[in-house]
Amino acid sequence: TWRPATLAPAVLAAATALARARAPRRQGACRAEAKKSLGTRTTPDPTDLLLRVAKGEVGDHTPVWLMRQAGRYMREFRAYSERYPFRQRSETPSMAKELSLQCWRQYGMDGVIVFSDILTPLPAMGIEFDVIRGRGPIVLGDLARTLKDRLQEGPDSIRAVESSKDFHESHDFLHKTLKTLRSETEGKCSLLGFVGAPWTLAAYAVEAGSTKEAAIFKKWMYGKPEVVDELLHRMTVTISNYAIYQVESGAQCIQIFESWAHCLTPELWKRFAAPCAI
């Protein structure tokens, strides 16, 4: 038997511009190549096991789903990643749907998780990012230096997204992807959305990308905790509404990633991160 540990039910909640467009026929070629070589295996009964366990029920096996990183070994996945930049793949509904479904079609896991990134909501707050092949995510804006100023009123202010409805204009691509995925998976397996926890997203933003120790953000935490508190408040409001938006679009459960929590002492975790994520 297995009991839930880290999977949260869907209650907690962007990029606007797609990367340069490629010819539709190339997308069609990717889809054709994928369908040609992928196997088919259905999800074992009960097909809603993941949701049952997320609600606290005991399951007869551990629910399994695979994130996008698991697709890298698949030729069908690489047919997209070698041709299209990440944001184009994740923000084009037809491609995001296909990349979300590939592993499930092959192995019949208990859930499908949408192909996206935890940084995707940041542009809706006025924080731009990109994902560079071979390097990973980069966050623009030099927040390590300008964080306090960016929290002041003005055209460049970091803003909280106050309602899930506010994501409809900037994130219609995600709505379309989840809606289509829900129709594909309904009665067959569970559909997951996901978000980054507020502290982790704040660390990404201030560190301008991946970090081993979050040293720059910690300097702000020790030196200007009131500034960090304001940033985390805006992150928490935004991410909560972003998760709600995913549920409204079709996600049945939300996975929350606190990817950089290992950078924190227990005391710092309780002071800054835990109140935003729990």
Buried (B, 14 or more C-beta within 10 A) or exposed (E): EEEBEEBBBBEBBBBEEBBEEBEEEEBEEBBEBBEEEBEEEEBEEEBBBBBBBBEEEEBEEEBBBBEBEBBEEBEBBEBBBEBBBBBBBBBBBBBBBBBBBBBBBBBBBBBBBBBBBBBBBBBBBBBBBBBEEEEEBBBBBEBBEEBBEBBEEEEEBBBBBEEBEBBBEBBBBBBBBBBBBBEBBEEBBBBBBBBBBBBBBBBBBBBBBBBEEBEBBBEBBEEBEEBBBBBBBBBBBBBBBBBBBBBBBBBBBBBBBBBBBEBBEEEBBEBBBBBBBE
